[in-house]
Amino acid sequence: KNQVEQSPQSLIILEGKNCTLQCNYTVSPFSNLRWYKQDTGRGPVSLTIMTFSENTKSNGRYTATLDADTKQSSLHITASQLSDSASYICVVSRLGGGSYIPTFGRGTSLIVHP
Amino acid sequence: EADIYQTPRYLVIGTGKKITLECSQTMGHDKMYWYQQDPGMELHLIHYSYGVNSTEKGDLSSESTVSRIRTEHFPLTLESARPSHTSQYLCASSPRGTSGSWNEQFFGPGTRLTVL
């Protein structure tokens, strides 16, 4: 069964600290993995995309890693800011019928306190 | 900021009412999607469209219907709303193609529906 599991479910950190969010998946055949950020009351916005051959990608203070062998990804946030408070969703896509089929994780809710 | 819009943002209605959730995008994207999202849960695909006059049901069974008469417009209709329909509804679009970067979905702000 194609599944995406994220941990932790929620996380509270102090402003300025670093944190790492985890994503494990069983989606097959793997095509790509995206991390989205979803602010409260808003739609998700893409942060990074990684394909099979990529094992790290950065977008500002966000760095995603991918281990396609163990089917794990992480999202590392450096020097957190209050605006980082959001839900972070891992989405793994497989290619089927000529189109991408995404499987969504439940997200990690991050709260950054001053 | 993506050019995809949803109205209304919030809706509270009584049981049995017919409602239409609007979704429009100005990016010329062929593909459009409707998702249902409950608090703390993953997004569930309920409808999608690959272009004008194309509509398909998603993974999650839904009593809603959709139409795609114009590329930019993808409304979702509930003929008779029930309390079980209370949820957040997110609309998204993506451009055509199988290139890795092209399956990024651009999401609207969502409609939070409450059925009393």
Interface residues (C-beta under 8 A of the other chain):
Chain A: V4 Q9 S31 N32 R34 G41 R42 G43 P44 V45 S46 I49 T51 I89 S93 L95 G98 S99 Y100 P102 F104 G105 R106 G107 S109
Chain B: A2 I4 G40 M41 E42 L43 H44 L45 Y50 L90 C91 A92 T98 G100 S101 N103 E104 Q105 F106 F107 G108 P109 G110 R112
